[in-house]
Amino acid sequence: MQTLIQAVKTPRGAMLAILLWAVALTVGAYVLEYGWGVQPCELCWYQRYIHWAIVAWAGVALAWGLRPKVALVGAVALGVLGMGAAFYHVLVEHQVITHGCGVERFYQLTADPAALTALLAEAPVPACDEPYKLFFLSLPSWNVLAMALVAIMALGALYAQGLNRVVPVGYGRGAVATKPTGRRPPQPAAKPAVKRAGKRR
């Protein structure tokens, strides 16, 4: 466990963990949709788009060798964006704010309510203020925690590495970053001076 934590503190380890976490979230969303029939609403799709963006960003960072600070700051930004989208959905869920979603949104966009009513009878549109609950929390609430974990992993790697003092020597494909120690590199030992004997007269 300690080895895993230490690995996540490195830029490469953190980005790899973020990539795997975002892939797991994406796969889990599709398992819920096609395995348990949990249909995503409009706001759920926005959160999925952010999951895809995190997968793409982390994959590019690892494959193309982005600088560690750029990769991690981008991951923090996407994690915070995901938290914001999920928290907005939580506010809609608890009716703190109003968001036109579900059937109401489709009625606003159509000129033929009768035809739309028949269509919705065959394929109901999920409402944004009635999200699916897993255990004791709704899916948007779980997603707030999931996106917070993304941001925390990236911030943890930034803090642990002290990137303001790190000299990156590469990133992807096994490259690492080195930290200057402030010491001068060891100098080769000086050759002892050879005393030349003077000529005898």
N, C-alpha and C positions, 0 to 999 in steps of 0.2 A: 504493500500500500504506500509506504514511504517512497519507494522508487517511482511509483506512478505519479505521485504528487510532484516529485522533483522533475520528472519528465515534462509535466504540464507547465512547469514554470519556465521552460525554455520556449523561445518563439516558435520553433518548428513543432515541438510537442503540443503547445497550446493550439496552434492552427489545425493540427491533425485531430485533436480532441474536438474542436469546434466543428470541423468537417463531419466527423462521425456522428456527433450529436445532432447536427442539422439534418443529416441523412436519416437518422432514426426518427426524428420528428416528422419528416415528410412521409416516410414509410408508414409510421403509425397513423397518420391522418388518413391515408388511403386504406389501411386495414379497417379503421373505424367506418369509413364510407362504404366500402364494398363488402366487408365482412359482417358488419353489424347494422348496416343501413343508416348510418348517421350522415345525413345530407348537410353539406356546408352551406352557410348563408353567405351573403355578400361580404360581410366583415371577416368571416372565416377565410374567404378566398384572399383577401388582402394580406392576412397573416401568413397564408401559405406562400404568397409571392415573396415575402421577406425570407422565409425558410429557403426557398430556391435561390434567392440572392446570396444568402450566407454560404450555401453549398458551392455556388459558382465562385464567390470571392475566395473562399478558403482553398478551393481546388486550384485556382489560378495562382494564388500565393505560393502553394507548395510545388506546383509544376513548373512555373516560369521564374521562380526565384525573386519574388518581390522583396524589397528591403524589409527587415523585421518590423521597424517602427511603422511603416506604411501599412503592412499587412495587419498588424495588431490594432492600430487606430481605426482602420476600416472595419474590423470585426467589432470593435466597441461601438462604433456608429450604427452598424446594422443591428446589434443587440439592443441598443437604446431605442432605435426606431421600432423594432419588434415589440419591445415593452410598451411603447406608446400606443401602437395599434391594438395590442391586446387589452391594455388598460381602458382604452376608449370603448372597446366592446364590452368590458365589464360594466362601465358606466351605463351603456345602453341596456345591458341585461337588467340592471337594478333600476332602470328608468330614471336615472339621475339626469340624463340628457336624452333627447329624442332624435332618432335617426330613421329616415324613411327607408324601410327595408321590407323584404318579403312581399306579401301580396299588395300592401299599400304602395310600394315603390313601382310595381308593375302597372297598377291602375293609373299612376301618374304618367307613365310612358306610353300608354296605349290610347288609341282613339275609338276602340271598339270594346267596351267593358264586357259585353255579353260573350263575345268570342273568347276573351281572356278568361272569363269565369269557367267556360267549358274546358279550356286548356289547363287551368289550374286544378280542376277536378281530377284530371288524369295524372298530372305531375305537380303535386303541391310544392310551393316554394317555402322553405323554412324561414321563420321569423328571426330577426337578429336578437330580439329580447327574450328568446326562449332557447338558449343554447343547451346542448347535451351536457349532462353532469356525469363525471367519472369519479366514483367514490364519493367524496364529500365536497368537491369543487367542480365548477363548470369548466369546460375546455378553455375558454378565454383566460380564466384565472390560472389554470395550469400553464398556459402559454406565457403569461407574465413571468412566472417563475423560470420557465425554460429559457426565455430570452434574457432574463437577468443572469442566468448561469453563463450564457455566451459572453456577455459583457464582463462578468467577473473573471472568467478564465483569461480573457484578453488583457484586462487591467492587471491581473495578477502577474502575468508574464512581463508586462511592461514594467511593473514595479520591481519584480525580482531581478530583471536584467539591468535595470538602471540605464535605459536606452539613451538617455542624454549624455552618457559617458561611454557608450559602446561603439566600437568601430566595427561595422558589419563587413564581413569578408565573404558574403554570399548568403543565400537563404535555402532555397529548395535543393532537393536531391543530396541530402546529407551535409550540406554546408552549415557552418556554425558561425556565431558571432563571438568575437573576442573582446575582452575588456582591458583597456590599458591599466597597468599597475602603477604608473608614475615612476618606475625605476628605470635606470639606464640599462640597456641590454649588456650582457657580459662581454667584455672586450678580451680579445686574444692576449695571452700573456706575452709581455715584451721579451724579446731575446736578450740574454745577458750580454753586456758590452764586452767585446774581446780586446784586451789590452795588447797592443802590438809592441813587441820588444824593439828597442832602437838598435841600429847597426853599431857593432863594435869597431872601433878604429885600431 
